[in-house]
Amino acid sequence: MTSSDPRPSPRVLYGILLAMLSLPLIFSSCRKVDAHDDMIQNYPFLATTGGLSGLYNIHEYAYPQILLVGDTCTLIGKMFLDRPGTSIQVGQANAVIIAKAKVWAAFTNSRTGLPDSFDVARFIITRDMGVGPRISVTLNANGYSIQGEPIAIRLLPAGNHQTDTSLVVDKLASWLPANAATFPGAFVNNSSVSGDGVIYFDNPTGIYQVKNSSVSPIISAGDNIKDQNNSNFAIDVIISSVISPDGNTLTFSATVKENIPRTDTLFITRLCQMNMITRSVTTLNRSSFLNSPNSPAYNEDPSPYNGKVGQIKLTASRLQTDVNGNIWFINIYFPANTGASDFNGPYIASQYFYPFIAQGQQPFSGCLFNLCQLTADGKVQSIGRYVQAYDPTSSPYATPGILYDDDLNPPVFLVSKDASMLLGFKYNVNFFPAGIYQMDVAGEEIANTILPPSTPWKPTAFSFKSYDTSALTRKPNTNSFSIRSSANSVFNRFLILPDNELLFCDINSIFSYDLQHLSAYCYAGTENQNTSLQNQETGKAKWVNFGDIGPLKNNALIFCGVDRQGAIYYCKGGSTEPFLYTTVVNDITNGVRFYKLHH
């Protein structure tokens, strides 16, 4: 074969043949690479470290190792949070995601040519996930199930169920408004504490934060706010507020002013949440109430009472929260004309609803009162109902839920941090001791009732456990004890501890009650409330006077809450909710003072 022969040489033919034989292998290999890339792209994982650049106030992320019940857990990785079937299981329970985000990484995916990303999920650690050193973490996504590193979950610190002599009191801050003498209502109406010990309190003029020995406003009456829908409104009166356990979300209720036609004939209320990191506001509910006394609205239908939060009528008062991300509140609905009246005349919203709200008080009659739970997925469920003599009850005003009180008194309640204990309080103006209803939410029934005696001032049958050996401070009679209330302290004088002990400040000392076993002991102060010895403001808790001092009784203790370490926060000088027509008594000389009771 000459050099001019156009046919390829045998060596070239051999090479072409080898190449042709290898093509299926090459194509097959490409398909395998593609499939492997697809698996990598769609396979979930949990990262152990990462940078979040300040998202959720986190800069350098590290996989959680030890968490307390009530803490907010943050996970990052490939979680595909927006795809159906994705779930995160911690121990025995599915996590309820309260916040999620997508963070774009600083590198490009070589296959897609696009910036890559990872997911961020946040949820509350709850008691039903389990408690122990190695609680499993499982991520289910895209048909895969992967195991993260186990985490340790611990309960919030519990009390030792006897008087703790190591407790001390520190003063944190004080606050006196410039218009103290003419202040509308109590200095402190509602209060709550974040897990890291920051106090939030509200009154008709705004919501305030107590942090680093100072008091600063967060929201003030007159503030103009734009929400997630670009809806503009101005704060008129703050009704209630509560901070989330992680300190990142402030839920508040307010009457508002809106620059739209005919709002002068309405009372408008909003239930909102503020992101404390970005200060952005989300409106959960907007409701309106006729304020005209001549409106023929007796038969107006306030239902539905249950459903999506944005689709019901509500005015949220006494806001509280639990570690599961649920919000609890008393829903007040005031028909423009209830058809009912008392010795002061007919109940109409323009004379009873708004004036009470504007004074930081809760209307006490002529209303529909529903104790409600707002779940993390935005649904409202009626739990309890409260009916007074002058409240409308016939159709369409037959409210749902457990009937937990029927006395002439503003409805009050307390929920424990793990939501396992829900208490409604009964106060009869003729009897000094308080009555308590312990509600079973799941069973929709009253699980336990501790009522006041039929004879006024007679103590209820709580056995008192004395741990004091000194004759000067020991309680002399230990065979009975009472949970007592008073006209100005039906709500803020009670506090549920993380281990579900119920605290109550009785005159000068704080006492703890075991509702199941009907026993009590002195938590702080002296057992016999010896004010000649118990006369300090701070220092060793046994010698601190926690109660009323002075002729005006304007130093009554108001519990603010408990932090994740078990420290108790309270204030004095801010009055408490007045009963019916009594006058608010703030300390207009010293203002309201905030304290921490701790080890």
Helices and strands as residue ranges (DSSP letters): H 10-42, E 45-46, E 49-51, G 55-57, E 60-62, E 66-68, E 72-78, E 87-90, E 93-94, E 97-108, E 115-124, G 127-129, E 132-141, E 144-154, E 168-175, G 180-182, E 190-193, E 199-203, E 206-211, E 214-220, E 224-226, E 232-243, E 249-257, G 263-265, E 266-275, E 281-290, E 307-308, G 309-311, E 316-321, E 327-333, E 337-342, E 345-348, H 349-358, E 368-374, E 379-386, E 402-405, E 413-415, E 422-426, E 435-440, E 445-450, E 463-465, E 494-496, E 502-506, E 509-514, E 519-524, E 539-540, G 541-543, E 558-562, E 568-572, E 592-598
